């Protein structure tokens, strides 16, 4: 005889509701604390959709179940279901609701299983102990550190991760495999001999040694930089050198453009074939090196052998940008409250993809979402009172079950994307052969490229002789490399007296141009030498050339042609690039030359702007400064 057996707990946590939700509703952690077995996941077709199929062994019994997408609203509730196809249980799941109370946040949680009486007799005490242990661990973490978590526009899951990084409690954050202290000590000494900030090096060593497996299985430098409140490029520089000395490895995660989750992981760029597939979204897509390829750093197995264990693949913690995920049967109408942020929202359905975009200058008082067979229709009304939620009505007017997602469209994770890491000078020097396979072209959606050339060098050789002139030219290259690196770029290659460099944003490339001209003119202008520079930004292809990473395409050609149009101590760009807000702010008040020119290989005559950088000096802004275009390039 089958019956429902459940465990219920109610707790009050002294912390904001969104933060509590992010930890309590991390079902991967809950399932681990509850003592559930680690499942094996695969995608199976259920009628006209893909759904997760899982299997595991509990108490010597083989279990198989379907795991449909969970229902949740950030800060409000989560409902999970497992529908068993093999084994004594028929169904199981977790329901958690949260509400504000004077003391903080009240959480009511129910773990349940439907099955024979003996299943409930065995599992009910196990669930009760596991849930109590997890809540006790969370309570300790929140009591100690919740007040120090700053309010921000970041997803609650991201803020919660930083809070959990302050505890070592295995119930809250998982187990920690041992470190080989002898190997760690040797490689720590090697890292100390590199040009890495010693304070950052020591923090990295401590993190590798002390943090649980989940935190070191796939390290993300920019996320740690935010956690440690230090410059992100300094942290990335430390990781590149740490890879060279064997503390961490460098892998490339290919993120899906729709769900933003890693769809594939490769050990080197040569393993990429230009296309990838996401099982969750059931799409094939062309890989964009600037948007989809993320550098991640697992701890080296020789230092610490970590085997990540996935207890629940459907956890909201893996989708921090998703505010809500609602599953609705045909004809279902539901009304909820959501804490919507200002800014861009993206709505989509998981199956039979339908999308809608919404730009919220204000938090709406109400939002109505109607999902049809071919579209999503959204209406907003009024403005919510400060701190008040939005009343949301969702209707499934289609003929099929739908899963509706409401996402933060403007938020981007702290990801080290392909063009960002490829524009680090340490990457180009330490990982010179890291490039696509021969014959493979990776799309780069956006990159800024700089071409410079040295003028007057022929006369210099005649004037001072070959040896002296060669030494001056070599010193010129060192000056150019230093200025490029200080502004966040990297030299792709040199060609005679010319330099090609890459940057994540046009603003960085132009700032580097000014620094290059200032550094060169201060030392060599009196000898009749000059630097002329062209800058352009846009899409191109990443390729392997001479066993190194190189770029190919119209953006590359235009940047080179612009350099040919420049005069000594001048930076030339297109007029359209000069009007982009981050660039326009940098150029304000500088002498300029506006002209039209025909560029070889470009059909139409171009409107160009030449900026006279002679005697202006390098920009005073620090190289680590963040600008909107750079952030947009990472999104």
VMD Tcl script that draws the C-alpha trace (Angstrom):
set ca {
  {0.00 0.00 0.00}
  {1.38 3.41 -1.00}
  {1.19 6.56 1.15}
  {2.86 9.93 1.47}
  {5.56 10.30 4.12}
  {6.92 13.76 4.76}
  {9.14 15.82 7.01}
  {8.25 19.43 7.78}
  {10.38 22.10 9.39}
  {9.85 25.78 10.04}
  {12.75 28.06 10.89}
  {13.29 31.80 11.25}
  {16.60 33.15 9.92}
  {17.86 36.62 10.79}
  {18.72 37.63 7.23}
  {17.09 39.11 4.10}
  {14.64 36.81 2.36}
  {16.44 36.72 -1.02}
  {19.73 35.69 0.63}
  {18.05 32.98 2.71}
  {16.24 31.67 -0.37}
  {19.49 31.40 -2.33}
  {20.99 29.06 0.29}
  {17.91 27.14 1.44}
  {16.73 26.48 -2.12}
  {20.09 25.28 -3.41}
  {18.75 21.77 -3.92}
  {22.20 20.43 -4.76}
  {23.28 21.24 -1.18}
  {19.96 20.14 0.34}
  {20.10 16.73 -1.32}
  {23.69 16.23 -0.17}
  {22.80 17.18 3.40}
  {19.77 14.87 3.30}
  {22.07 11.97 2.53}
  {20.70 11.17 -0.93}
  {22.83 9.20 -3.35}
  {24.68 10.87 -6.21}
  {22.57 10.40 -9.37}
  {23.66 9.77 -12.93}
  {21.98 12.14 -15.38}
  {21.13 11.98 -19.06}
  {18.63 13.64 -21.40}
  {15.68 11.59 -22.68}
  {12.86 12.52 -25.02}
  {9.43 12.73 -23.44}
  {7.00 13.23 -26.33}
  {8.21 16.40 -28.09}
  {10.59 17.67 -25.40}
  {13.82 16.73 -23.67}
  {13.73 16.06 -19.93}
  {16.30 14.95 -17.39}
  {16.43 11.25 -16.56}
  {18.35 10.22 -13.44}
  {19.33 6.96 -11.80}
  {20.95 6.13 -8.47}
  {21.36 3.34 -5.96}
  {19.78 3.84 -2.50}
  {20.07 1.13 0.16}
  {21.09 -1.34 -2.55}
  {17.98 -0.60 -4.60}
  {18.22 0.74 -8.15}
  {16.13 3.86 -8.67}
  {15.28 5.69 -11.87}
  {13.23 8.85 -12.19}
  {12.26 11.72 -14.44}
  {13.15 15.16 -13.13}
  {11.02 17.86 -14.81}
  {12.11 21.49 -14.51}
  {11.51 22.82 -11.02}
  {9.18 25.68 -10.20}
  {10.60 28.65 -8.34}
  {10.49 32.39 -7.80}
  {13.63 33.94 -6.33}
  {13.08 34.85 -2.68}
  {9.59 33.30 -2.60}
  {9.42 29.52 -3.06}
  {10.69 26.41 -4.80}
  {8.82 23.20 -5.69}
  {10.72 20.13 -6.92}
  {9.47 16.78 -8.21}
  {10.96 13.41 -8.99}
  {8.65 10.94 -10.75}
  {10.05 7.43 -10.29}
  {10.06 4.90 -13.10}
  {11.95 2.21 -11.24}
  {12.05 1.45 -7.51}
  {9.59 1.41 -4.62}
  {8.91 5.20 -4.45}
  {6.34 6.68 -6.79}
  {7.16 10.35 -6.31}
  {9.36 12.57 -4.15}
  {10.18 16.20 -3.81}
  {10.81 19.34 -1.81}
  {8.54 22.34 -1.24}
  {9.99 25.46 0.41}
  {8.15 28.74 1.00}
  {9.56 31.94 2.52}
  {7.95 35.02 4.01}
  {9.07 38.13 5.85}
  {8.59 38.22 9.61}
  {9.73 40.86 12.15}
  {12.74 38.73 13.13}
  {13.87 38.18 9.54}
  {12.75 35.40 7.18}
  {10.50 32.47 8.02}
  {11.18 29.30 6.02}
  {8.75 26.40 5.83}
  {10.18 23.29 4.17}
  {8.56 19.94 3.36}
  {10.50 16.91 2.09}
  {8.18 14.12 0.95}
  {8.15 10.70 -0.68}
  {5.23 8.59 -1.90}
  {5.71 4.85 -1.63}
  {5.28 1.71 0.48}
  {5.20 2.15 4.28}
  {8.70 0.76 4.75}
  {10.13 3.44 2.44}
  {8.68 6.14 4.67}
  {9.79 4.27 7.81}
  {13.41 4.30 6.58}
  {13.56 7.65 4.80}
  {11.56 9.88 7.15}
  {14.15 9.92 10.00}
  {16.95 10.30 7.46}
  {15.26 13.29 5.83}
  {14.50 14.85 9.21}
  {18.10 14.61 10.41}
  {19.50 15.86 7.09}
  {17.18 18.86 6.90}
  {17.88 19.78 10.54}
  {21.65 19.56 10.01}
  {21.44 21.73 6.91}
  {19.27 24.38 8.56}
  {21.53 24.44 11.62}
  {24.58 24.96 9.39}
  {22.82 27.74 7.46}
  {21.75 29.41 10.68}
  {25.36 29.54 11.86}
  {26.55 31.01 8.55}
  {23.81 33.64 8.42}
  {24.22 34.62 12.08}
  {27.93 35.18 11.55}
  {28.04 36.91 8.18}
  {24.69 37.92 6.67}
  {24.99 41.51 7.91}
  {28.26 41.90 5.97}
  {26.74 40.90 2.60}
  {26.18 44.12 0.68}
  {22.92 44.78 -1.10}
  {23.53 44.94 -4.84}
  {21.96 44.28 -8.22}
  {23.67 40.90 -8.35}
  {21.52 37.76 -8.21}
  {20.92 36.46 -4.70}
  {22.70 33.21 -5.60}
  {25.93 35.12 -6.34}
  {25.77 37.01 -3.03}
  {25.05 33.77 -1.20}
  {28.12 32.12 -2.71}
  {30.32 34.84 -1.26}
  {28.72 34.35 2.14}
  {29.21 30.57 2.02}
  {32.88 31.17 1.21}
  {33.31 32.33 4.82}
  {32.50 28.91 6.32}
  {34.18 25.50 6.31}
  {31.16 23.60 7.64}
  {30.95 20.47 5.44}
  {27.17 20.30 5.85}
  {26.76 23.76 4.36}
  {29.50 23.72 1.73}
  {30.39 20.08 1.17}
  {33.43 17.87 1.81}
  {37.08 18.79 1.36}
  {39.51 16.28 -0.10}
  {43.06 16.39 1.31}
  {45.89 18.39 -0.27}
  {49.32 16.98 -1.05}
  {51.20 19.44 1.18}
  {54.63 18.52 -0.17}
  {53.69 19.24 -3.79}
  {51.77 22.35 -2.75}
  {54.84 23.70 -0.91}
  {57.10 23.21 -3.94}
  {54.68 24.89 -6.32}
  {54.01 27.67 -3.86}
  {57.73 28.49 -3.97}
  {57.63 28.44 -7.78}
  {54.68 30.84 -7.81}
  {56.56 33.15 -5.43}
  {59.29 33.50 -8.07}
  {56.83 34.81 -10.67}
  {55.78 38.47 -11.08}
  {52.54 37.86 -9.16}
  {51.34 40.04 -6.29}
  {52.53 38.07 -3.20}
  {49.30 38.82 -1.30}
  {47.17 37.43 -4.13}
  {49.47 34.41 -4.47}
  {49.04 33.59 -0.78}
  {45.26 33.98 -0.97}
  {45.19 31.59 -3.91}
  {47.32 29.04 -2.06}
  {45.06 29.28 0.99}
  {41.97 28.88 -1.18}
  {43.35 25.75 -2.86}
  {44.32 24.28 0.51}
  {41.26 25.15 2.61}
  {38.13 25.47 0.49}
  {35.74 22.54 -0.10}
  {35.74 20.55 -3.31}
  {32.87 22.54 -4.83}
  {34.90 25.76 -4.57}
  {38.07 24.46 -6.24}
  {36.65 22.11 -8.87}
  {36.33 25.01 -11.30}
  {37.91 28.26 -10.13}
  {36.79 31.53 -11.71}
  {39.38 34.31 -11.29}
  {37.05 37.30 -11.68}
  {34.59 35.88 -9.16}
  {37.43 35.48 -6.65}
  {38.66 39.00 -7.42}
  {35.24 40.36 -6.44}
  {35.25 38.18 -3.32}
  {38.74 39.34 -2.33}
  {38.10 42.95 -3.42}
  {41.26 43.17 -5.55}
  {41.94 44.03 -9.19}
  {40.54 41.35 -11.48}
  {43.45 41.44 -13.92}
  {45.93 40.94 -11.09}
  {44.01 37.82 -10.06}
  {43.83 36.52 -13.63}
  {47.56 37.15 -13.98}
  {48.12 35.07 -10.83}
  {46.05 32.22 -12.28}
  {47.99 32.21 -15.55}
  {51.27 31.89 -13.67}
  {49.71 29.36 -11.27}
  {48.84 27.25 -14.31}
  {52.44 27.35 -15.48}
  {53.79 26.17 -12.12}
  {51.20 23.37 -11.86}
  {48.84 24.64 -9.15}
  {45.81 24.82 -11.44}
  {44.94 23.74 -14.97}
  {43.44 25.84 -17.75}
  {40.24 24.55 -19.36}
  {37.77 26.12 -21.75}
  {34.06 25.99 -20.95}
  {31.65 26.51 -23.85}
  {28.59 28.29 -22.49}
  {25.18 28.05 -24.13}
  {23.98 31.42 -25.52}
  {20.42 30.73 -24.32}
  {20.62 29.18 -20.83}
  {24.18 30.52 -20.17}
  {25.20 27.17 -18.62}
  {28.35 25.29 -19.59}
  {27.44 22.88 -22.36}
  {30.93 21.47 -22.91}
  {34.44 21.55 -21.44}
  {37.70 21.09 -23.37}
  {41.32 21.12 -22.27}
  {42.67 23.26 -25.11}
  {41.38 25.51 -27.88}
  {42.62 23.04 -30.46}
  {39.80 20.70 -29.42}
  {37.11 23.15 -30.55}
  {35.53 22.60 -33.93}
  {33.61 25.87 -34.15}
  {30.22 24.46 -33.14}
  {28.63 23.17 -29.95}
  {25.37 21.66 -28.67}
  {23.28 22.33 -25.55}
  {21.12 19.42 -24.43}
  {19.06 21.56 -22.07}
  {18.04 23.98 -24.84}
  {18.24 21.39 -27.63}
  {20.18 23.69 -29.95}
  {23.31 23.59 -32.06}
  {25.16 26.89 -32.20}
  {28.27 28.45 -33.65}
  {30.85 29.17 -30.95}
  {31.64 32.86 -30.43}
  {35.08 33.15 -28.84}
  {34.13 36.54 -27.35}
  {30.80 35.47 -25.83}
  {30.63 31.71 -25.33}
  {34.17 30.56 -24.50}
  {35.11 30.96 -20.83}
  {38.49 30.19 -19.27}
  {38.11 28.19 -16.05}
  {40.80 26.83 -13.76}
  {40.32 23.49 -11.97}
  {42.83 22.73 -9.24}
  {45.61 20.46 -10.49}
  {44.89 16.81 -9.56}
  {48.53 16.38 -8.56}
  {47.97 18.99 -5.82}
  {44.49 17.94 -4.81}
  {42.41 15.21 -6.43}
  {38.90 16.62 -6.56}
  {35.98 14.63 -7.96}
  {32.94 16.96 -8.08}
  {29.67 15.28 -7.17}
  {26.40 16.53 -8.62}
  {23.44 15.75 -6.35}
  {20.83 17.79 -8.19}
  {21.34 19.08 -11.73}
  {18.14 21.14 -11.60}
  {19.16 23.41 -8.71}
  {18.36 27.14 -9.13}
  {21.92 27.78 -7.89}
  {23.18 26.83 -11.36}
  {21.04 29.53 -12.99}
  {21.73 32.70 -10.99}
  {20.37 34.97 -13.73}
  {16.92 33.30 -13.62}
  {14.45 35.17 -11.40}
  {11.61 32.73 -11.88}
  {10.93 29.39 -13.52}
  {7.28 28.36 -13.70}
  {5.82 25.17 -15.17}
  {2.23 25.58 -16.37}
  {-0.14 23.02 -17.88}
  {-2.42 24.10 -20.76}
  {-5.01 26.59 -19.58}
  {-3.34 27.14 -16.19}
  {-3.39 30.63 -14.73}
  {-1.39 31.52 -11.67}
  {-0.81 34.74 -9.78}
  {2.37 35.37 -7.82}
  {4.51 38.16 -6.45}
  {8.02 38.75 -7.79}
  {10.75 41.13 -6.68}
  {11.58 42.42 -10.15}
  {14.65 44.61 -10.65}
  {14.90 47.68 -12.80}
  {16.48 47.13 -16.17}
  {16.18 44.62 -18.99}
  {14.26 41.38 -18.53}
  {14.17 38.45 -20.92}
  {11.25 36.00 -20.92}
  {11.45 32.68 -22.70}
  {9.94 29.21 -22.73}
  {12.12 26.16 -22.30}
  {10.46 24.07 -24.99}
  {9.17 25.32 -28.37}
  {11.16 28.48 -27.83}
  {9.20 31.70 -27.54}
  {10.77 34.91 -26.27}
  {9.93 38.42 -25.19}
  {12.10 41.29 -23.96}
  {11.14 43.99 -21.51}
  {12.98 47.15 -20.48}
  {11.94 48.31 -17.01}
  {12.89 51.89 -16.25}
  {10.75 51.48 -13.14}
  {9.61 48.42 -11.20}
  {6.07 47.78 -12.49}
  {3.14 47.40 -10.09}
  {1.77 44.53 -12.16}
  {2.83 42.32 -15.06}
  {0.68 40.00 -17.14}
  {2.35 37.27 -19.18}
  {0.34 35.28 -21.71}
  {2.10 32.35 -23.39}
  {0.60 31.28 -26.70}
  {1.59 28.55 -29.14}
  {3.89 30.91 -31.07}
  {4.57 33.91 -28.84}
  {4.79 35.48 -25.39}
  {2.74 38.61 -24.80}
  {3.72 40.84 -21.86}
  {1.88 43.83 -20.42}
  {3.04 45.98 -17.49}
  {1.09 48.58 -15.58}
  {1.88 51.26 -13.03}
  {4.89 51.58 -10.77}
  {5.40 49.59 -7.59}
  {5.91 51.43 -4.31}
  {9.51 51.49 -3.14}
  {10.44 47.99 -1.93}
  {7.06 46.52 -2.96}
  {6.82 43.42 -5.17}
  {5.27 43.21 -8.62}
  {2.01 41.29 -8.91}
  {2.52 38.83 -11.77}
  {-0.20 36.93 -13.59}
  {0.96 34.10 -15.88}
  {-1.38 32.32 -18.27}
  {-0.63 29.31 -20.44}
  {-2.86 29.86 -23.45}
  {-0.99 27.29 -25.53}
  {-1.95 23.69 -26.26}
  {1.10 22.25 -24.46}
  {2.69 22.37 -21.04}
  {5.20 25.23 -20.90}
  {8.12 26.19 -18.71}
  {8.36 29.98 -18.50}
  {11.59 31.63 -17.40}
  {12.02 35.26 -16.34}
  {15.67 36.29 -16.58}
  {17.90 39.24 -15.79}
  {18.95 40.18 -19.30}
  {21.50 42.83 -18.32}
  {23.38 40.79 -15.72}
  {26.51 38.92 -16.79}
  {28.55 36.52 -14.72}
  {32.16 37.17 -13.66}
  {33.42 35.11 -16.59}
  {36.91 35.26 -18.11}
  {35.75 35.22 -21.71}
  {37.95 34.29 -24.65}
  {38.91 37.73 -25.93}
  {39.53 39.01 -22.39}
  {42.10 36.35 -21.54}
  {43.57 36.41 -25.07}
  {44.26 40.13 -24.58}
  {46.40 39.46 -21.51}
  {50.12 39.68 -22.34}
  {50.82 36.85 -19.89}
  {48.51 34.59 -21.88}
  {50.20 35.29 -25.19}
  {53.63 34.73 -23.68}
  {52.90 31.76 -21.38}
  {50.41 29.99 -23.66}
  {51.85 30.84 -27.05}
  {50.56 27.65 -28.73}
  {47.01 27.85 -27.28}
  {45.00 28.42 -30.47}
  {42.27 26.79 -32.56}
  {43.20 23.70 -34.52}
  {44.62 24.20 -37.99}
  {41.80 24.93 -40.41}
  {39.29 25.82 -37.66}
  {37.94 29.37 -37.54}
  {36.28 30.52 -34.30}
  {33.84 33.39 -34.57}
  {34.75 36.42 -32.43}
  {31.66 38.59 -32.00}
  {33.58 41.65 -30.82}
  {37.22 42.54 -30.33}
  {39.27 45.74 -30.53}
  {42.43 45.63 -32.62}
  {45.33 48.10 -32.80}
  {47.96 48.36 -35.52}
  {51.00 50.59 -35.03}
  {53.95 51.35 -37.24}
  {57.24 53.11 -36.66}
  {58.02 56.03 -39.00}
  {61.52 57.30 -39.80}
  {63.30 54.00 -39.14}
  {64.88 53.78 -42.62}
  {66.57 57.16 -42.17}
  {67.61 56.11 -38.66}
  {69.58 53.10 -39.98}
  {71.45 55.39 -42.38}
  {72.09 57.98 -39.66}
  {73.31 55.88 -36.70}
  {74.21 52.55 -38.28}
  {72.60 49.13 -38.20}
  {73.60 48.04 -34.69}
  {72.52 51.24 -32.94}
  {69.30 51.51 -35.01}
  {68.40 47.88 -34.30}
  {68.83 48.46 -30.55}
  {66.57 51.55 -30.71}
  {63.88 49.64 -32.61}
  {64.03 46.80 -30.07}
  {63.63 49.35 -27.27}
  {60.70 50.86 -29.16}
  {58.97 47.46 -29.16}
  {59.52 47.15 -25.40}
  {57.93 50.58 -24.88}
  {54.96 49.58 -27.05}
  {54.51 46.25 -25.26}
  {54.57 47.91 -21.83}
  {52.00 50.55 -22.81}
  {49.73 47.91 -24.37}
  {49.93 45.67 -21.29}
  {49.23 48.54 -18.90}
  {45.94 49.20 -20.70}
  {44.85 45.57 -20.65}
  {45.96 44.47 -24.11}
  {48.34 41.94 -25.58}
  {50.56 41.87 -28.66}
  {49.25 39.37 -31.19}
  {52.30 39.65 -33.45}
  {54.96 42.00 -34.80}
  {55.62 42.55 -38.51}
  {58.80 44.44 -39.31}
  {58.42 47.73 -37.44}
  {54.66 47.18 -36.95}
  {52.70 45.83 -33.98}
  {49.27 44.18 -33.89}
  {47.56 44.08 -30.49}
  {44.16 42.96 -29.18}
  {41.93 44.42 -26.48}
  {38.56 43.60 -24.96}
  {37.25 47.11 -25.73}
  {37.97 49.97 -28.13}
  {38.36 52.37 -25.21}
  {41.28 50.33 -23.87}
  {42.86 50.17 -27.32}
  {42.67 53.95 -27.80}
  {43.96 54.63 -24.27}
  {46.88 52.31 -25.06}
  {47.49 54.20 -28.32}
  {47.90 57.47 -26.46}
  {50.21 55.83 -23.93}
  {52.29 54.28 -26.73}
  {52.72 57.61 -28.52}
  {53.53 59.47 -25.28}
  {56.14 56.91 -24.21}
  {57.75 56.78 -27.65}
  {57.76 60.54 -28.34}
  {59.27 61.34 -24.95}
  {62.28 59.20 -25.82}
  {62.68 59.18 -29.60}
  {60.75 62.05 -31.24}
  {63.92 64.17 -31.25}
  {65.59 61.49 -33.41}
  {62.94 61.85 -36.13}
  {61.08 58.67 -35.17}
  {57.30 58.57 -34.82}
  {54.45 56.15 -34.18}
  {51.24 56.07 -36.20}
  {48.31 53.95 -35.06}
  {44.97 52.65 -36.34}
  {42.24 51.24 -34.09}
  {39.08 49.40 -35.07}
  {36.61 47.12 -33.28}
  {34.09 44.56 -34.44}
  {33.71 40.88 -35.33}
  {36.41 38.68 -36.79}
  {37.68 35.10 -36.75}
  {40.19 33.54 -34.36}
  {42.56 31.22 -36.21}
  {45.85 29.38 -35.83}
  {48.72 31.00 -37.74}
  {52.34 29.93 -37.28}
  {51.12 27.80 -34.35}
  {49.84 30.87 -32.49}
  {46.48 32.56 -31.92}
  {45.78 35.12 -34.63}
  {42.80 37.04 -35.99}
  {41.43 37.29 -39.49}
  {38.63 39.23 -41.20}
  {37.34 42.65 -42.14}
  {37.88 44.17 -38.69}
  {41.56 43.19 -38.87}
  {41.90 44.60 -42.39}
  {40.21 47.88 -41.49}
  {42.44 48.38 -38.43}
  {45.54 47.85 -40.59}
  {44.26 50.22 -43.30}
  {43.49 52.90 -40.69}
  {47.07 52.75 -39.47}
  {48.21 53.43 -43.02}
  {46.07 56.60 -43.03}
  {47.63 57.95 -39.81}
  {50.40 60.51 -39.51}
  {53.19 60.34 -36.95}
  {51.83 60.66 -33.37}
  {48.27 60.24 -34.64}
  {45.57 57.67 -33.90}
  {43.06 57.09 -36.70}
  {39.65 55.46 -36.26}
  {36.30 55.51 -38.01}
  {33.95 58.37 -37.19}
  {31.34 55.87 -35.94}
  {33.81 54.40 -33.45}
  {34.75 57.88 -32.22}
  {31.08 58.54 -31.40}
  {30.65 55.54 -29.10}
  {30.07 56.94 -25.57}
  {33.12 55.40 -23.80}
  {35.40 56.46 -26.68}
  {33.81 59.90 -27.09}
  {34.47 60.66 -23.42}
  {38.14 59.70 -23.84}
  {38.59 61.92 -26.92}
  {36.86 64.99 -25.52}
  {38.90 68.17 -26.04}
  {41.66 66.50 -28.09}
  {42.75 67.99 -31.43}
  {41.33 66.03 -34.33}
  {41.47 65.74 -38.10}
  {38.26 64.68 -39.87}
  {38.57 63.36 -43.40}
  {37.23 60.87 -45.93}
  {39.38 58.11 -47.34}
  {39.11 55.01 -49.49}
  {40.44 51.95 -47.66}
  {41.84 49.10 -49.72}
  {39.38 46.22 -49.85}
  {36.49 48.30 -48.49}
  {33.91 49.20 -51.10}
  {32.67 52.57 -49.81}
  {34.73 55.61 -48.85}
  {34.99 55.92 -45.07}
  {34.56 58.89 -42.76}
  {37.63 58.89 -40.50}
  {38.89 60.77 -37.47}
  {42.58 61.31 -36.69}
  {43.47 62.24 -33.10}
  {46.71 64.21 -32.67}
  {48.29 62.67 -29.58}
  {51.62 64.48 -29.81}
  {52.82 65.86 -26.47}
  {49.52 65.06 -24.73}
  {50.93 62.40 -22.42}
  {49.36 59.13 -21.40}
  {45.86 59.06 -19.84}
  {45.95 59.48 -16.09}
  {43.27 56.88 -15.45}
  {44.63 53.68 -13.87}
  {44.87 50.70 -16.16}
  {42.53 48.59 -14.04}
  {39.63 51.03 -14.37}
  {36.39 49.53 -15.58}
  {34.39 51.12 -18.34}
  {30.94 50.36 -19.78}
  {32.26 49.08 -23.10}
  {34.64 46.67 -21.39}
  {31.79 45.34 -19.26}
  {29.60 45.03 -22.33}
  {32.34 43.08 -24.10}
  {32.28 40.54 -21.26}
  {28.50 40.15 -21.25}
}
mol new
graphics top color blue
foreach p $ca { graphics top sphere $p radius 0.5 }
foreach p [lrange $ca 0 end-1] q [lrange $ca 1 end] { graphics top cylinder $p $q radius 0.2 }
display resetview
